[in-house]
């Protein structure tokens, strides 16, 4: 069992010095959500039910459908102020004030400290890989505002380890001129000028990084340590079937950066009852299964559970799929034994 030993995950990198210092500030802690919102690359989007917001009793915030993250064009339409990712590119000479004024319909505008905003911007410029890409786009825009360019947000991590400092081309790329490269299935291309908002899938590895830059100041793709620990802890007292259910719930409802690594960490615990079930199903107590065959049958069980949530294994980057060749071989063995 993999749970017999502890899973060693490299420690998360410490916050940049300036940000680490701010975390001890009472003012910053109180307004951290607002400071994060003025640095966010994406907006939150949802169909809000306003009919319940101004009634007596506790405040109620209700939406229809799912909450979503959205991103617009890289520069605003003529006459419109910049917002979200546009603030990294457009009119950056007035960036501090531009960011503060994006906070509207609240007294928070007067509460934000311009010195802290400046410090946060400098921290993002120094440490955040995404910011570096958007700043390159700014340089092009300031040199030639007519030059067409776009930014590609890569939909699949190439990092070998969870906490590798990503190279810029591993998470995003600046494209000058017409876009002609092959796109990955989950890549998002943010255009220089366009109307409307583009939806960022919750399966995109940058989904959280774009919305919560203060939590992910380096542009890292997020930590899966909690999910590894959850599976290891549950393996101490849960049945393999319960572990498979937990694995599926984590895939569907949590932000797993690297599902394949979580699978590699957990599959043996989830497969412990597979041999027993196959022996019972085939009425063949001498049956033995190879590791590949055990994985195959475990993946079939997980796929079945995922379909209850209208999901499939092929929607999760890097996850293996059931092996049809193994299934065909097992059928042949079963038929030969009964003949």
Helices and strands as residue ranges (DSSP letters): G 2-4, H 17-22, H 26-30, H 32-37, E 43-48, G 50-52, E 63-71, G 84-88, G 92-94, H 95-101, H 108-111, H 114-127, H 129-143, E 149-153, H 168-171, E 172-176, E 188-191, E 198-200, H 207-211, H 225-234, H 240-253, H 259-270, H 274-282, H 291-307, G 313-315, H 324-338
